[in-house]
């Protein structure tokens, strides 16, 4: 067992990508994560089925938690019943946040207007239940900040998942009670922006993640990502901040537990 104690704050073990021909791979992936010093994982939902699956996995495994929410690219078929279900799920003891929610202007599967409407709706649920939010932001930095301010999201705070913005944006997010989470891109040779930001973020507002099965960090880039690889993210951040990986693991896990209101 590794001496580290890491918390992968964003990992899609609920993805169909982890159900292979030989069946469910999740138990083996969790075991591999534990062997690499990852003691806790949060699984965010993104559509109806993935929310159900996240809850199922969290119920079956100690140290596994989940967030429930609807991704901005998965909104077209939602009804009021879906949002009532979300409200109900969010009261589950293993649910630690509402997410992943936000805006994505890269894909055109949904309109910006619908995305913004549903983003506001999910922030409202988080505020009513006093849960942090997990933000997906792709090519929508300005509107994300504007909506968070308009909806007074500072009251619940949350995570800017796989943060890709500038240091100027990072400072605005920090003012609004958000933590900044970094994954595989911080390890890439062309990851100059996240590397610059991660070196400046206050240590007490820093988180690590994999976003498995996506955004695999070096040295495994090109392969399917898994929670065990969050160790490489922590190692890169330690190098950028001139710290030990043990220090990064200790602080980022402490941060995640504080945000999610979990015992350390």
N, C-alpha and C positions, 0 to 999 in steps of 0.2 A: 504494500500500500504506500502510495506517495505521501510525503510529509506535508504537501501543500493542502490548502483548504479553499478551493475556488468555487465560485458560484456563477454558472452560465445563466445569465439573466434573460436570454432570448434564444430558444432552440426549438425548432419545429419537429419534435419527435412524433407529432400528430400527422406529419406528412405521409401520403401514400408511398412516397419514395422509400420509406423505412419498412414497407411490407413487401418482402421479396418472394421469390418462388418457393422458398423454404419456410415461409411463414413470417410471423412477426419478429422483427429484429430488435425491437426496443429493449427487452431485457438484457441482451448481450451488449447493446450500446451503453446502457446505464452501467453495467458492470465494468466495461472498458473505461468509462468516465471516472468511476470511483477509483480504479487502479491508477489513474493519472492525477488524482488529487481533486477531482470535482465532486464535492459533497452534495451540492444542491443545484437544481435546474428549474427554470420557469419556462413553461410551454405556452406561448400565446396562440389563441385561435384567430381565424381569419374568415371563416364562413361557418354555416350551420354545422356541417359534419365535423369540421376540424375542432370546433368548440366542444362537441360531444366527445371526440377522441381525446382531447387534452384533459378533460375531466376524468375520463376513464383511466388514462395512464396515471394521473396524479393520485387517484384513489387507490391504485394498485401498488404504488411504490413510495416508500419513505423518502423524504427529502426532495420530492418532485412536486412542484406547484404549477398553477396555470393562471393565465389571464384569459378573459373571454371578451370577444368583440368582433366587429365586422370590418375587414380590410377595405380601403377605398376602391379597390378593383372588384369587389364582390358584393355590390349593393343592389343590382338591378331587380332582383326578384324578392327583395325583402318586403315584408308587410308589418303592420303594427303587432301582429302576433309574434313575429321574430324578436321584436324589441321587448315585449313582455317576457319572452323566454330568456332573453339576455339579462333582464333585471332579476329574474328568478335564479339563473345560474350564478350571478354575481354574489349571491348570498351564501354560496357553498363555502365550507371551511377551507378548502384547498385553493380557492380563488383569491389571488393577492392583488389583482389589478384589472382594469378594463383595457383591452388591447388585443391585437394591434389595430389601432385606428389612426386616421389622419388623412393626408391628401397625396395623390399620386398623379402628376400631370404628364408622366412619361407615356403611359398607356392610355388608350382612348376607349376603354371598356365601359366607363361611366363618365358622365359630364361633370365638370368642376362644380356646377350648381348643386347637383345631387350629392357629391362628395362633401361639400361644405355643410349642407343641410344635415346629413347623417353624422358628420363629425360633431357638430353642435349637439345633436341629440344624444350621442354617446358620452360626451363630456358631461351633459346634464345628469345622466345616470350615475356617472362616477362621483359627481358632487353630492348627489342625494345619498349615496351609500358610503361616502367618504373613502373612496378608493383612488389610488394613483392611476395615471393613464400611461399607456405605452404608445408612443407616437411613431408612425410611419410617415416619412417625409421624403418624397422624390420629386425634384424639380419644382418645389412649391414652397420654398423657404419663406418668402414674404407673406404669403397667405396663411401659412401655419402660424407664424408669429402674431399676425393680426387677429386671427380667430382665437388663439389662446388668450390674448389680451381682452378681446371683447367678451369672451365667455368666463373671464375671471378664473382661469384654470390654475392660477397660483394657489388657490385654496386647497387643491389636491396634489398639485405637482405631478411628478412622474419621471419617465425616461424618454430621452430623445434617442431612439433606437438606431444603432449603426450610424452614428452622427457623421454627416458629410458636409456640414456647413463651415463657414469661416469662423475665425476667432471672434469677430464682431457679433455674429449670430450667436455663438456660444455664450458670450457675455449676457445677451438678452435672455437666453434660456435659463441661465443660472439665476438671473434676477427673478424669474418666474417660478423658482422652486423646483427646477428640473435637474436631474442627473444626466450626464452624458455617457453613453455606452459605446464602446468601440469593439469591432470584430476584425475579421480577416483583412479588410482593406488597409488597416494600419500596418500590416506586415509587408505590403506590396512595395516594390521598387518605385512605382508611380504614385504611391500613397502619401505624397508630400503634404497635402492639406490636413488629413487626419493626424499625421505625425506631428505637424506643427501645433495643432490644437491640443492633442493629448499631452504634450509637454507643458502646456500652460494651465490646464484645468486644475482647480483646487483638488487636492487628493481626496478630500472628503465628499466630492461630487462625481467621482469616477467609477464606472462600471465596465465589466467585460462580458462578452457574449460571443456566440458562434454564428447565429442565424442559420444553423444547420437545417437542411442539407446544402445551403447556399454559401457563397463567399468564403470558400475554404482558405485558411491562412497558409502562408509559407511555413514549412517546406512541402506541404501536401497539396498545394494549389493544382487544380486540374482533376483532383479526386473528389468524391462526395464528402461533404463536411460532416462532422459528428462532434458531440459535446466534449469528447476527450481532447479535441484540438484547441479548446479554449486556453490550454496551457501555453500554446505558442503565442497567442495574443498577449497574455500576461508577461511572457518573457520579452517580447518586443517592447511593450510599454515600459518594463523595468529598465531596459537598455536606454530608451529615449529619455527617461527621467533620472538616470544614473542611480537606480535603486536596485535592491535584490528582488527577485521574483517572489520570494517569501513575503516581503513587505507589501508588494502589490496585491498578492493574494489575500493577505490579512485585511488590508484596508478596503479592497473592493467587496469582499464578502461582508464585512461590517456595514458598508454602505448599503448593500442590497438588503440585508436583514433589517436595517433601520427603515428603508423605504417601504418594504413589504410587511413590516411589523412582525418579524419573525425572531425568535430567540437565536442568539449567536451560537 
